């Protein structure tokens, strides 16, 4: 019907008479500056690309829900976890970590696994990966680590020397490296991989009693990975394979689901645990801390607009709700600042007002005002300071985190390097992997590490040897290295090993 016809307008609502022909001085031009519609259109086009994420640049996302299946109220006061059967709306973004937005989905890379819970107490973000550990445990190393995963500043090419030089000088990375170069480093789809918080978090109940927890999202679709050659071929066949798979599966009505588990450790257990429970390069073995199922997550709705809902989605491990808080994990402590800060740079100081990031079931009551793209009422005429006596929102001490003991000297404390960093990587190689897994792992490492200088190959292979003698021997053989020299390096301290393989 004619009444339903929509009229094209400018961004400010002025009707547009013609969207095909610029205003010109005569049929041949030149173009007139007075064509406000033309210049609005061009200026907006020039700014359509917001800064790319430094990490997790390429991703896919979907909407869904989380449903509680276990009573955990003795551990946490979080309302979205307060009763069995309770459902909370979620938005999930999956991503590759190191590559640019145009990189292939099948690249060997950790996968981001970020979940935004729209709870009645505000938004809670669980920002994790498809691996339960990470490469480093101190945030001071993070910018350097990411630089080595990007491009050489001179050649603008990916550089095996940069990649392996840093890792071979960072022994704590051995566990994550072993996972990354297994077939778990190349998932077939986002639906067919697990997610993990990796970090340790605090849960606390209404009495202020607390415990430490780790999250695990276990896929109900089963684990499916590419092996190395399959992943290489897929980069040329369909570089968007996992993005396409997620969208099309949901469109078909095949809604992916994950079983949500937590490991729970008491403060008393944490004090005497055999590993530092807050070291993100370590897992809590399930034999020590058995996971318990607390719920189920289902993704059942695709985004209507990728930019608005996926590209502008912003997650932060600092977005907590009452009942959940941080742990002393050093990497987590750094991320609590860095994630919010990078979103402020990429999307602006008011990114929390964007519909995908704004709380859906809780009001926003703060004294933050002004700034670019403040598109709500900006607090109206209410006070913009605290304390005030004009009825502004007030803090409530009842929501304070439980107090934990913190003591020690203010200094740059280094972790004590020792064989403990190699224990879990060795156990993964010997006890968890199958013969086929080990074969693929070694082939993937050799295929990548062969591009690095020999001295770096020797240093890295010595680390594999410290995790497991056979592991190191097989990599050394694949690279054509002298096995005795590798063993000699493996027996050295890290400091001596670095000196022995200096440029």
VEXZAZA-349686 format. One line per field, with one value per residue (C-alpha): x, y, z; residue in three letters; residue number from 1. Coordinates in Angstrom, 2 decimals, padded with zeros to 5 digits, always signed. Layout:
// VEXZAZA-349686
X = (X, ...)
Y = (Y, ...)
Z = (Z, ...)
resn = (Ala, ...)
resi = (NUM, ...)
***
This chain:
// VEXZAZA-349686
X = (+000.00, +001.13, +000.90, +003.59, +006.15, +009.25, +011.03, +014.84, +016.24, +019.57, +020.90, +019.02, +015.67, +015.57, +013.92, +016.29, +015.07, +017.70, +020.26, +021.79, +022.97, +025.23, +024.48, +026.73, +027.26, +025.71, +025.52, +029.32, +030.12, +032.02, +030.28, +028.84, +029.89, +026.29, +025.28, +024.98, +023.56, +026.58, +029.08, +027.21, +027.17, +030.87, +031.95, +030.02, +031.44, +034.98, +034.30, +032.47, +035.47, +036.08, +039.55, +040.13, +040.47, +044.15, +043.35, +040.21, +039.73, +037.73, +034.69, +031.14, +028.33, +024.84, +022.12, +020.71, +020.08, +021.64, +019.52, +020.48, +020.34, +021.96, +021.46, +024.67, +023.29, +025.57, +028.48, +027.22, +024.59, +024.40, +020.69, +020.94, +022.21, +019.66, +017.27, +017.12, +015.34, +016.06, +016.93, +019.12, +019.57, +023.12, +025.14, +028.23, +031.12, +033.61, +036.84, +040.32, +042.90, +046.03, +044.87, +043.46, +039.80, +040.58, +042.42, +041.18, +038.98, +041.09, +044.37, +046.20, +045.21, +043.41, +039.70, +037.99, +034.85, +033.14, +029.70, +027.65, +024.89, +022.15, +021.24, +018.84, +021.84, +023.68, +025.74, +028.18, +030.89, +032.79, +035.72, +037.53, +039.12, +038.75, +041.84, +041.95, +045.37, +047.31, +050.85, +051.95, +051.01, +052.10, +050.31, +053.56, +054.48, +051.19, +051.93, +055.27, +053.64, +050.97, +053.57, +055.33, +052.07, +051.52, +053.82, +057.50, +057.91, +060.36, +058.87, +055.20, +055.16, +054.42, +057.80, +058.64, +061.76, +059.67, +057.06, +059.42, +062.08, +059.61, +058.08, +061.46, +062.43, +059.15, +059.10, +055.68, +054.18, +054.94, +051.50, +049.55, +051.98, +051.35, +047.59, +047.83, +049.89, +047.65, +044.53, +042.71, +044.44, +042.31, +038.63, +036.27, +033.56, +032.74, +029.91, +032.36, +034.73, +034.71, +035.09, +036.97, +037.32, +041.01, +041.31, +040.23, +037.36, +035.74, +032.21, +030.75, +027.42, +025.01, +027.04, +030.25, +031.77, +033.82, +035.41, +037.50, +036.05, +036.87, +034.24, +034.07, +031.59, +031.44, +030.01, +027.04, +027.83, +031.07, +034.65, +035.66, +038.98, +040.86, +044.23, +047.08, +046.79, +042.99, +043.27, +045.80, +043.47, +040.44, +042.18, +041.97, +038.60, +036.60, +038.44, +035.15, +034.28, +033.49, +031.68, +029.52, +028.90, +027.60, +025.23, +023.84, +023.38, +021.30, +019.34, +018.50, +017.22, +020.19, +020.80, +024.22, +024.38, +027.03, +026.95, +028.26, +030.49, +032.48, +035.37, +035.12, +038.11, +037.88, +040.27, +041.80, +042.48, +043.98, +046.51, +048.16, +047.48, +050.36, +050.22, +049.59, +045.78, +045.87, +048.52, +046.69, +049.33, +048.11, +044.88, +043.28, +043.36, +039.85, +041.03, +041.88, +038.90, +036.03, +033.80, +030.10, +027.41, +025.52, +023.58, +023.23, +023.78, +021.90, +022.38, +019.13, +019.15, +021.49, +022.37, +020.23, +023.18, +026.78, +028.30, +025.78, +025.74, +029.06, +031.59, +030.44, +030.03, +032.48, +033.30, +035.35, +036.35, +035.80, +032.03, +030.88, +027.59, +027.12, +028.22, +031.12, +034.48, +038.14, +040.97, +044.62, +045.54, +048.09, +047.00, +043.37, +044.25, +045.84, +042.88, +040.44, +041.93, +042.99, +039.67, +037.67, +040.49, +040.70, +036.92, +037.08, +039.70, +037.91, +034.27, +034.44, +033.90, +030.17, +030.40, +028.38, +025.31, +025.34, +022.33, +024.45, +026.48, +023.81, +022.19, +018.75, +017.34, +018.93, +019.06, +022.27, +022.66, +026.08, +027.65, +029.55, +028.57, +029.33, +031.91, +031.65, +028.48, +026.55, +023.22, +020.91, +019.58, +023.05, +021.58, +019.27, +019.47, +020.40, +023.61, +026.83, +028.84, +028.90, +028.26, +025.17, +021.94, +019.70, +018.56, +021.24, +022.10, +024.09, +026.63, +025.45, +028.04, +025.98, +027.44, +031.10, +033.34, +034.53, +037.86, +040.85, +044.29, +046.90, +050.43, +053.97, +056.62, +055.93, +058.33, +058.47, +058.20, +059.29, +057.89, +060.48, +061.37, +061.41, +060.30, +056.73, +056.07, +056.67, +054.67, +051.24, +052.46, +054.25, +051.17, +049.06, +051.46, +051.82, +048.44, +045.79, +046.91, +046.49, +049.21, +047.52, +047.31, +051.03, +051.86, +049.86, +051.30, +054.89, +054.16, +052.46, +055.33, +058.00, +056.16, +056.10, +059.32, +061.45, +061.10, +062.99, +066.75, +068.51, +069.52, +065.86, +064.87, +067.37, +066.17, +062.49, +063.10, +064.94, +061.70, +059.72, +062.32, +061.90, +058.16, +058.73, +061.89, +060.09, +058.25, +061.52, +063.29, +060.56, +060.59, +064.40, +064.35, +061.78, +063.95, +067.18, +068.73, +071.49, +069.69, +072.65, +072.88, +069.16, +069.54, +072.50, +070.48, +067.48, +069.65, +070.74, +069.02, +066.93, +069.52, +072.38, +070.26, +069.58, +073.30, +074.22, +071.81, +072.43, +072.74)
Y = (+000.00, +003.57, +004.50, +001.93, +003.48, +004.70, +007.90, +007.95, +010.62, +011.96, +010.90, +013.84, +012.98, +015.36, +013.68, +012.94, +013.73, +011.83, +009.22, +008.55, +011.92, +014.43, +018.15, +019.62, +022.84, +021.62, +018.03, +017.63, +019.17, +020.02, +018.85, +021.53, +021.77, +022.57, +018.93, +018.16, +014.68, +013.71, +014.84, +013.25, +009.98, +010.12, +011.25, +008.44, +005.92, +007.08, +006.26, +002.95, +000.97, +001.39, +000.42, -003.31, -005.20, -005.67, -009.31, -011.34, -009.21, -011.73, -013.32, -014.58, -014.29, -015.37, -014.80, -017.42, -018.27, -019.91, -022.14, -023.16, -026.89, -027.07, -025.23, -023.26, -020.70, -021.96, -020.77, -017.58, -014.90, -014.09, -013.80, -015.29, -018.47, -018.35, -021.15, -024.27, -023.64, -019.91, -018.60, -015.62, -014.08, -014.29, -013.07, -015.08, -014.03, -016.57, -015.41, -016.17, -014.46, -013.46, -012.86, -009.77, -009.42, -010.84, -013.90, -017.43, -019.17, -022.32, -020.67, -022.31, -020.03, -020.09, -019.31, -016.68, -017.76, -014.72, -014.85, -011.82, -012.63, -009.96, -010.42, -008.47, -007.17, -005.88, -007.52, -010.28, -011.17, -014.46, -013.80, -017.03, -019.18, -022.68, -023.61, -023.91, -022.22, -019.33, -018.64, -016.22, -015.43, -011.81, -008.96, -007.05, -009.62, -009.39, -006.59, -008.24, -011.64, -010.28, -008.41, -011.71, -013.24, -010.38, -009.12, -008.32, -004.52, -004.54, -007.13, -006.91, -010.71, -013.36, -014.31, -017.75, -016.26, -013.73, -016.33, -019.02, -016.68, -015.29, -018.67, -020.35, -017.55, -018.00, -021.56, -021.13, -021.12, -024.83, -026.06, -023.73, -024.33, -028.07, -027.50, -024.98, -027.24, -030.21, -030.48, -028.47, -025.44, -025.80, -026.41, -027.40, -025.13, -022.92, -025.34, -028.21, -026.80, -026.27, -022.96, -022.20, -019.23, -020.16, -017.68, -018.41, -016.33, -015.78, -016.85, -015.58, -016.15, -013.96, -014.58, -013.32, -016.82, -017.32, -019.98, -020.06, -021.36, -022.09, -022.32, -024.93, -024.93, -028.45, -028.72, -031.05, -031.35, -033.24, -032.11, -031.88, -030.51, -030.16, -031.85, -029.70, -030.50, -030.16, -026.74, -025.64, -026.69, -025.05, -021.66, -021.67, -023.41, -021.34, -018.83, -018.11, -021.73, -021.46, -018.13, -019.62, -022.85, -021.11, -018.79, -021.46, -024.03, -021.62, -020.55, -024.24, -024.58, -026.64, -024.68, -025.42, -026.07, -026.36, -028.04, -025.51, -026.85, -025.28, -026.47, -025.25, -024.89, -023.72, -021.05, -023.72, -026.00, -023.11, -022.28, -025.68, -026.70, -028.31, -025.68, -021.98, -022.04, -018.55, -019.34, -019.21, -021.44, -024.34, -026.34, -027.81, -031.54, -032.96, -035.73, -033.03, -030.74, -032.57, -030.33, -030.10, -029.29, -026.07, -025.36, -025.35, -022.66, -022.66, -020.33, -019.99, -016.62, -015.10, -011.40, -009.19, -006.89, -008.06, -004.63, -003.60, -006.88, -008.66, -006.05, -003.56, -006.18, -005.44, -007.88, -007.36, -009.70, -006.65, -006.80, -008.63, -008.98, -009.42, -012.95, -013.08, -011.33, -011.50, -013.60, -012.62, -014.09, -011.58, -011.91, -011.44, -008.35, -006.80, -007.71, -006.04, -002.72, -003.51, -004.74, -001.69, +000.55, -000.96, -000.67, +003.01, +003.47, +001.40, +002.34, +005.46, +006.28, +005.54, +002.12, +000.70, +002.51, +000.60, -001.76, -004.92, -003.83, -002.10, -004.03, -005.32, -006.29, -003.72, +000.09, +002.09, +004.58, +006.25, +009.69, +009.19, +012.04, +013.55, +012.23, +011.37, +009.57, +010.10, +009.33, +008.89, +011.66, +012.09, +012.03, +014.95, +017.67, +015.31, +015.66, +014.48, +014.08, +012.08, +012.68, +014.77, +015.58, +015.73, +012.12, +010.76, +007.04, +006.03, +003.26, +000.25, -001.41, -004.58, -005.37, -005.29, -008.20, -010.48, -009.37, -011.57, -011.46, -009.62, -009.20, -008.86, -006.41, -003.99, -005.16, -006.81, -010.41, -012.97, -016.48, -019.02, -020.91, -024.64, -028.00, -027.40, -025.46, -028.60, -031.12, -030.51, -030.27, -033.59, -035.22, -033.92, -035.45, -038.82, -039.46, -037.51, -037.59, -040.64, -041.89, -040.02, -036.84, -037.03, -037.66, -034.61, -032.47, -033.16, -032.68, -029.35, -028.09, -029.20, -027.62, -024.24, -024.29, -025.25, -021.64, -020.31, -020.05, -023.21, -021.70, -020.92, -024.43, -025.88, -023.72, -024.51, -028.23, -028.31, -027.09, -029.87, -032.32, -031.02, -031.69, -035.20, -036.83, -038.54, -035.34, -033.44, -036.28, -036.54, -032.78, -032.78, -035.66, -033.90, -030.78, -032.69, -031.43, -033.13, -035.07, -034.95, -031.18, -030.86, -033.06, -030.97, -027.78, -029.33, -030.14, -026.51, -023.78, -021.41, -018.67, -020.86, -022.20, -018.66, -017.82, -020.98, -020.14, -016.41, -014.86)
Z = (+000.00, -000.74, +002.94, +003.73, +001.39, +003.22, +002.22, +002.25, +004.59, +005.72, +009.10, +010.58, +009.03, +006.05, +003.04, +000.14, -003.34, -005.34, -004.28, -007.70, -008.98, -007.23, -007.42, -010.12, -012.04, -015.25, -016.52, -016.63, -013.25, -011.18, -007.99, -005.73, -002.07, -001.19, -001.77, +001.94, +001.27, -000.83, +001.76, +004.65, +002.72, +001.84, +005.31, +006.96, +004.49, +005.34, +008.97, +008.63, +009.82, +013.50, +014.74, +014.53, +017.78, +018.60, +019.44, +018.70, +015.57, +013.55, +015.14, +014.95, +017.47, +018.40, +020.96, +023.30, +026.91, +029.94, +032.20, +035.74, +036.50, +039.96, +043.25, +043.88, +046.34, +049.10, +046.95, +045.25, +045.79, +042.04, +041.26, +037.79, +039.48, +042.32, +041.34, +039.23, +035.94, +035.85, +032.37, +031.52, +028.08, +026.71, +023.76, +022.79, +020.58, +019.23, +017.62, +016.43, +018.63, +016.72, +013.16, +011.51, +010.52, +007.09, +008.37, +007.74, +010.30, +010.12, +011.12, +014.03, +016.86, +020.20, +019.87, +021.98, +023.86, +025.42, +027.06, +028.10, +030.63, +030.71, +034.38, +036.60, +038.55, +035.48, +032.77, +033.70, +031.18, +031.12, +028.79, +027.99, +025.31, +023.96, +025.99, +029.80, +030.09, +028.53, +027.30, +030.02, +033.63, +034.05, +032.22, +031.74, +029.06, +027.18, +024.66, +023.79, +023.38, +021.04, +018.99, +018.31, +017.02, +014.57, +011.80, +011.60, +011.77, +008.84, +006.47, +007.53, +007.37, +009.99, +011.42, +012.90, +014.52, +016.47, +017.34, +018.64, +020.05, +022.58, +023.44, +023.86, +026.26, +028.17, +029.57, +031.22, +027.69, +027.11, +028.24, +025.95, +023.07, +023.36, +023.20, +020.35, +018.11, +018.70, +016.54, +019.21, +017.67, +014.52, +015.44, +012.61, +013.94, +016.87, +017.69, +018.10, +020.69, +024.44, +026.23, +029.45, +031.76, +032.05, +034.93, +038.47, +039.84, +043.24, +044.09, +047.36, +049.07, +051.05, +054.23, +052.63, +052.50, +049.36, +047.19, +044.03, +040.75, +037.12, +034.35, +031.60, +028.70, +027.23, +023.73, +023.30, +019.57, +020.22, +019.63, +015.96, +014.75, +011.49, +011.34, +010.05, +006.30, +006.41, +008.06, +005.42, +002.59, +004.20, +004.29, +000.49, +000.13, +002.64, +004.83, +006.66, +007.38, +011.12, +010.78, +008.02, +009.93, +013.07, +011.22, +008.91, +011.68, +013.76, +010.67, +010.05, +013.60, +014.76, +017.94, +019.47, +023.20, +025.88, +029.29, +031.82, +034.58, +037.40, +039.50, +043.09, +045.42, +049.02, +050.34, +052.59, +049.63, +047.69, +050.41, +050.26, +046.65, +044.76, +042.00, +042.32, +041.87, +040.35, +037.72, +034.37, +032.74, +034.93, +035.13, +038.22, +037.39, +037.53, +039.83, +042.39, +041.80, +040.07, +037.90, +038.71, +036.14, +036.97, +033.79, +030.04, +027.40, +024.08, +021.10, +019.16, +017.36, +014.78, +014.80, +012.58, +011.90, +012.23, +012.91, +015.55, +017.43, +016.82, +015.81, +018.46, +021.19, +023.98, +026.77, +029.90, +032.74, +034.96, +034.41, +037.55, +039.41, +043.18, +044.05, +041.58, +041.78, +040.71, +042.08, +042.67, +039.24, +037.90, +034.27, +035.25, +037.28, +034.19, +032.00, +034.41, +033.25, +029.70, +028.30, +029.35, +028.16, +024.69, +024.26, +025.22, +022.49, +019.86, +020.46, +022.62, +026.30, +026.10, +024.45, +027.35, +025.98, +022.68, +022.65, +022.46, +025.50, +027.59, +030.44, +029.44, +032.83, +035.15, +035.22, +034.74, +037.60, +037.57, +037.66, +034.40, +032.08, +028.68, +026.21, +022.53, +021.41, +024.64, +023.00, +025.98, +028.24, +029.84, +033.33, +032.65, +035.29, +038.09, +040.08, +038.44, +041.64, +044.87, +047.73, +047.08, +048.92, +045.86, +045.76, +043.45, +043.46, +046.53, +047.13, +049.14, +051.40, +051.31, +047.89, +048.99, +048.02, +050.84, +052.29, +051.49, +053.04, +050.98, +052.33, +051.05, +049.95, +047.10, +044.38, +040.96, +042.09, +039.51, +039.54, +040.57, +037.42, +037.88, +036.53, +037.77, +034.55, +032.50, +034.56, +033.06, +029.46, +029.91, +031.43, +028.54, +026.03, +027.78, +029.40, +027.49, +023.86, +021.64, +019.33, +016.49, +018.59, +019.34, +015.69, +014.60, +017.38, +016.39, +012.68, +013.33, +015.49, +013.06, +010.15, +011.89, +013.92, +010.91, +009.70, +012.74, +013.21, +014.39, +017.75, +018.45, +017.34, +019.81, +022.68, +022.06, +021.54, +024.87, +026.50, +024.82, +026.14, +029.68, +029.39, +028.06, +026.70, +023.82, +022.95, +022.60, +020.79, +018.14, +017.48, +017.33, +014.85, +012.68, +012.58, +012.00, +015.25, +017.22, +019.96, +022.34, +022.01, +022.76, +025.87, +027.03, +026.69, +028.45, +031.46, +031.83, +033.78, +031.71, +032.18, +030.95, +028.10, +026.90, +027.05, +025.16, +022.32, +022.11, +018.67)
resn = (Unk, Unk, Unk, Unk, Unk, Unk, Unk, Unk, Unk, Unk, Unk, Unk, Unk, Unk, Unk, Unk, Unk, Unk, Unk, Unk, Unk, Unk, Unk, Unk, Unk, Unk, Unk, Unk, Unk, Unk, Unk, Unk, Unk, Unk, Unk, Unk, Unk, Unk, Unk, Unk, Unk, Unk, Unk, Unk, Unk, Unk, Unk, Unk, Unk, Unk, Unk, Unk, Unk, Unk, Unk, Unk, Unk, Unk, Unk, Unk, Unk, Unk, Unk, Unk, Unk, Unk, Unk, Unk, Unk, Unk, Unk, Unk, Unk, Unk, Unk, Unk, Unk, Unk, Unk, Unk, Unk, Unk, Unk, Unk, Unk, Unk, Unk, Unk, Unk, Unk, Unk, Unk, Unk, Unk, Unk, Unk, Unk, Unk, Unk, Unk, Unk, Unk, Unk, Unk, Unk, Unk, Unk, Unk, Unk, Unk, Unk, Unk, Unk, Unk, Unk, Unk, Unk, Unk, Unk, Unk, Unk, Unk, Unk, Unk, Unk, Unk, Unk, Unk, Unk, Unk, Unk, Unk, Unk, Unk, Unk, Unk, Unk, Unk, Unk, Unk, Unk, Unk, Unk, Unk, Unk, Unk, Unk, Unk, Unk, Unk, Unk, Unk, Unk, Unk, Unk, Unk, Unk, Unk, Unk, Unk, Unk, Unk, Unk, Unk, Unk, Unk, Unk, Unk, Unk, Unk, Unk, Unk, Unk, Unk, Unk, Unk, Unk, Unk, Unk, Unk, Unk, Unk, Unk, Unk, Unk, Unk, Unk, Unk, Unk, Unk, Unk, Unk, Unk, Unk, Unk, Unk, Unk, Unk, Unk, Unk, Unk, Unk, Unk, Unk, Unk, Unk, Unk, Unk, Unk, Unk, Unk, Unk, Unk, Unk, Unk, Unk, Unk, Unk, Unk, Unk, Unk, Unk, Unk, Unk, Unk, Unk, Unk, Unk, Unk, Unk, Unk, Unk, Unk, Unk, Unk, Unk, Unk, Unk, Unk, Unk, Unk, Unk, Unk, Unk, Unk, Unk, Unk, Unk, Unk, Unk, Unk, Unk, Unk, Unk, Unk, Unk, Unk, Unk, Unk, Unk, Unk, Unk, Unk, Unk, Unk, Unk, Unk, Unk, Unk, Unk, Unk, Unk, Unk, Unk, Unk, Unk, Unk, Unk, Unk, Unk, Unk, Unk, Unk, Unk, Unk, Unk, Unk, Unk, Unk, Unk, Unk, Unk, Unk, Unk, Unk, Unk, Unk, Unk, Unk, Unk, Unk, Unk, Unk, Unk, Unk, Unk, Unk, Unk, Unk, Unk, Unk, Unk, Unk, Unk, Unk, Unk, Unk, Unk, Unk, Unk, Unk, Unk, Unk, Unk, Unk, Unk, Unk, Unk, Unk, Unk, Unk, Unk, Unk, Unk, Unk, Unk, Unk, Unk, Unk, Unk, Unk, Unk, Unk, Unk, Unk, Unk, Unk, Unk, Unk, Unk, Unk, Unk, Unk, Unk, Unk, Unk, Unk, Unk, Unk, Unk, Unk, Unk, Unk, Unk, Unk, Unk, Unk, Unk, Unk, Unk, Unk, Unk, Unk, Unk, Unk, Unk, Unk, Unk, Unk, Unk, Unk, Unk, Unk, Unk, Unk, Unk, Unk, Unk, Unk, Unk, Unk, Unk, Unk, Unk, Unk, Unk, Unk, Unk, Unk, Unk, Unk, Unk, Unk, Unk, Unk, Unk, Unk, Unk, Unk, Unk, Unk, Unk, Unk, Unk, Unk, Unk, Unk, Unk, Unk, Unk, Unk, Unk, Unk, Unk, Unk, Unk, Unk, Unk, Unk, Unk, Unk, Unk, Unk, Unk, Unk, Unk, Unk, Unk, Unk, Unk, Unk, Unk, Unk, Unk, Unk, Unk, Unk, Unk, Unk, Unk, Unk, Unk, Unk, Unk, Unk, Unk, Unk, Unk, Unk, Unk, Unk, Unk, Unk, Unk, Unk, Unk, Unk, Unk, Unk, Unk, Unk, Unk, Unk, Unk, Unk, Unk, Unk, Unk, Unk, Unk, Unk, Unk, Unk, Unk, Unk, Unk, Unk, Unk, Unk, Unk, Unk, Unk, Unk, Unk, Unk, Unk, Unk, Unk, Unk, Unk, Unk, Unk, Unk)
resi = (1, 2, 3, 4, 5, 6, 7, 8, 9, 10, 11, 12, 13, 14, 15, 16, 17, 18, 19, 20, 21, 22, 23, 24, 25, 26, 27, 28, 29, 30, 31, 32, 33, 34, 35, 36, 37, 38, 39, 40, 41, 42, 43, 44, 45, 46, 47, 48, 49, 50, 51, 52, 53, 54, 55, 56, 57, 58, 59, 60, 61, 62, 63, 64, 65, 66, 67, 68, 69, 70, 71, 72, 73, 74, 75, 76, 77, 78, 79, 80, 81, 82, 83, 84, 85, 86, 87, 88, 89, 90, 91, 92, 93, 94, 95, 96, 97, 98, 99, 100, 101, 102, 103, 104, 105, 106, 107, 108, 109, 110, 111, 112, 113, 114, 115, 116, 117, 118, 119, 120, 121, 122, 123, 124, 125, 126, 127, 128, 129, 130, 131, 132, 133, 134, 135, 136, 137, 138, 139, 140, 141, 142, 143, 144, 145, 146, 147, 148, 149, 150, 151, 152, 153, 154, 155, 156, 157, 158, 159, 160, 161, 162, 163, 164, 165, 166, 167, 168, 169, 170, 171, 172, 173, 174, 175, 176, 177, 178, 179, 180, 181, 182, 183, 184, 185, 186, 187, 188, 189, 190, 191, 192, 193, 194, 195, 196, 197, 198, 199, 200, 201, 202, 203, 204, 205, 206, 207, 208, 209, 210, 211, 212, 213, 214, 215, 216, 217, 218, 219, 220, 221, 222, 223, 224, 225, 226, 227, 228, 229, 230, 231, 232, 233, 234, 235, 236, 237, 238, 239, 240, 241, 242, 243, 244, 245, 246, 247, 248, 249, 250, 251, 252, 253, 254, 255, 256, 257, 258, 259, 260, 261, 262, 263, 264, 265, 266, 267, 268, 269, 270, 271, 272, 273, 274, 275, 276, 277, 278, 279, 280, 281, 282, 283, 284, 285, 286, 287, 288, 289, 290, 291, 292, 293, 294, 295, 296, 297, 298, 299, 300, 301, 302, 303, 304, 305, 306, 307, 308, 309, 310, 311, 312, 313, 314, 315, 316, 317, 318, 319, 320, 321, 322, 323, 324, 325, 326, 327, 328, 329, 330, 331, 332, 333, 334, 335, 336, 337, 338, 339, 340, 341, 342, 343, 344, 345, 346, 347, 348, 349, 350, 351, 352, 353, 354, 355, 356, 357, 358, 359, 360, 361, 362, 363, 364, 365, 366, 367, 368, 369, 370, 371, 372, 373, 374, 375, 376, 377, 378, 379, 380, 381, 382, 383, 384, 385, 386, 387, 388, 389, 390, 391, 392, 393, 394, 395, 396, 397, 398, 399, 400, 401, 402, 403, 404, 405, 406, 407, 408, 409, 410, 411, 412, 413, 414, 415, 416, 417, 418, 419, 420, 421, 422, 423, 424, 425, 426, 427, 428, 429, 430, 431, 432, 433, 434, 435, 436, 437, 438, 439, 440, 441, 442, 443, 444, 445, 446, 447, 448, 449, 450, 451, 452, 453, 454, 455, 456, 457, 458, 459, 460, 461, 462, 463, 464, 465, 466, 467, 468, 469, 470, 471, 472, 473, 474, 475, 476, 477, 478, 479, 480, 481, 482, 483, 484, 485, 486, 487, 488, 489, 490, 491, 492, 493, 494, 495, 496, 497, 498, 499, 500, 501, 502, 503)
***
